[in-house]
Amino acid sequence: MCGRTACSLGADNLRRACAYRDGRGRHRQPDWVRPDTYRPSYNKGPQSHGPVLLSRRHLQHDADSSERVLMDMRWGLVPSWFKKDNPSKMPFNTSNCRSDTMLKKSSYKDPLLKGKRCVVLADGFYEWQQQQSGGKQPYFIYFPQSKDATAEQKEGDEEWKGWRLLTMAGIFDCWEPPAGGEILYTYTIITVDASKDVSFIHHRQVKTILDGDEAIRKWLDFAEVPTQEAVKLIQPTENIVFHPVSTFVNSIRNNSPECLAPIELGAKEVKVTPSSKMMLGWLKSCQEGSPQKKENDLPKWKSQFIHSPSPKKTSTNILQQWLGKGGEPAAKKHKA
């Protein structure tokens, strides 16, 4: 099963969620580069586009390397030296990059040594556990969330109170068609050996998570932090939680909050009931910018859709509240 991620925040909230302190200690929000290309998704796969953070100096040579920008890039690195006229003709998969070979393979080594480091943003990512029956059980993996994840964001609040985004270490490159044309920006996500907590799901490699703003700063600031020091950040982390989700996520065509919804293992496969269809429609209408519903209008979670969470490493109550806010945490409510 190929890797998948979810990033459901709208463009404005995504920018607010990525706020940071610059080299002078000022509170900053990264500027968007070509924000019109970004599309939120609950089920994003390789070859699709996704949001990444990178140093502004990659795009503006006289910029402070500690400044960050947001950019929508295609998942699946196309090296700058690739000579075919179509990036889809790449003969190998570059959606993920193993940490133990990233300094050996030219596709990754060349951009890495040039400082082309980025941070891939997501609500979380999916991994599939091989079952004895021969099937695979999907799990959703993400940062532990505080109760603030469902709080209403108020105008003037500097600190983001919504969903804490998962921040994954990536490498990007810029490919220009041999015949000329628009430069294509692409990225790969670095993977490491699975930590003890998630090894029962996927015992080999999982995505590298950068935990905290200091780790993000060091990974992005290529002018101040050399490659040899930056790669020390590529380590497994225990600071993650997870829960099983429906095989509904197995199809890339399915792109709704149901992809993230926790299920009870051993329960009968989740089916979309009329009540859950109503709830999904409500969430969809909220994400598309329709007026915020009153709290009493929110359809109740039904047991046919959300089952009791697994007891292991979950923070699903926060997730359910977050989904109940419309799939876009801390969205500002429209006045009646």
Secondary structure, 3 states (H helix, E strand, C coil): CCCEEEECCCHHHHHHHCCEECCCCCEECCEEECHHHCCCEEEECCCCEEEEEEEHHHCCCCCCCCCEEEEEEEECCCCCCCCCCCHHHCCCCCCEEECCCCCCCHHHHHHHHCCCEEEEEECEEEEEEECCCCCEEEEEEECCCCHHHHCCCCCCCCCCCCCCCEEEEEEEEEECCCCCCCCEEEEEEEEEECCCCCCCCCCCEEECECCCHHHHHHHHCCCCCCHHHHHHHCCCCCCCEEEEECHHHHCCCCCCHHHCCECCCCCCCCCCCHHHHHHHHHHHHHHCCCCCCCHHHCCCCCCCCCCCCCCCCCCHHHHHHHHHCCCCCCCCCCCC
